[in-house]
Amino acid sequence: MDFNRTRYIPMSRRRRIYEGKGKTLYEGPEPGTLIQHFKDDATAFNAKKHQIIEGKGVLNNRISEYVFQHLNDIGVPTHFIKRLNMREQLIREVEIVPLEVVVRNVAAGSLSQRLGIEEGTQLPRSIIEFYYKNDQLGDPMVSEEHITAFGWATPQEIDDMMALAIRVNDFLTGLFLGVGIRLVDFKMECGRLFENDMMRIIVADEISPDSCRLWDIKSNEKMDKDRFRRDLGGLLEAYTEVAKRLGILIENDRPAGSGPVLVKS
């Protein structure tokens, strides 16, 4: 299928499939596709804390596009097909596995609280954790035993998700290290992609500063959603800095308040 020739349907005329805290999914132009729209909503603590931060969706769209395109290029299967505009991507339709896969390289957040390990402590090795996607329950941490017992994923699917998580972690660690950023941890979601009689597990959702902990290597300055969670301020500036370092934004003179200027790919 030539996805470069798909027709664009205005948002007002599309059927909404799903609305999450940070993104909305619409029916795609071709069977087996969806349009993923990035919103400006910033949420934390399962949406108990909520704010609109103008321009956040644009930055997350571009950063996630950059990451997913590179993952596709190195052979890591993802749902990403192409970016459509400032806020939207064309993606493959998948059946989302109801689990969040969290990869931790450095102690932070809930791991530090649970185990009493000081934030910033380098872990002996990367640790993979699973959380059950359920806002009402606060996305509780679960074991592989829970996952297989309740049928959320099979043992083979768990193996596939862990293998993907390790590959994504290796790629992201190197990518961010190259621009002076420490990848502390990140959250990844996976989906089942059905093609003919085949099913495979692929990376879905998004990978952006909303779903990663990113610290400046020299200053340990937080460049991710913890700026919102912990009332540090400067979230948009931090996300913009991440995009600049990755080479997604161009530097040029612009009127104050016009927001980030984005490179056309």
Buried (B, 14 or more C-beta within 10 A) or exposed (E): EEEEEBEEBEEEEBEEBEEBBBBBBBBBBBEEBBBBBBBBBBBBEEEEEEEEBEBBBBBBBBBBBBBBBBBBEEEBBBBBBBBBEEBBBBBBBBEBBBBBBBBBBBBBBBBBEEEEBEBEEEBEEBEBBBBBBEEEEEBEBBEEEBBBEEEBBEEEBBEBBBEBBEBBBBBBBEBBEEBEBBBBBBBBBBBBBBEEEEEEBBBBBBBBBBBBBBBBEEEEBBBBBBBBBEEEEBBBEBBBBBBBBBEBBEEEEEEEEEEBEBEEE
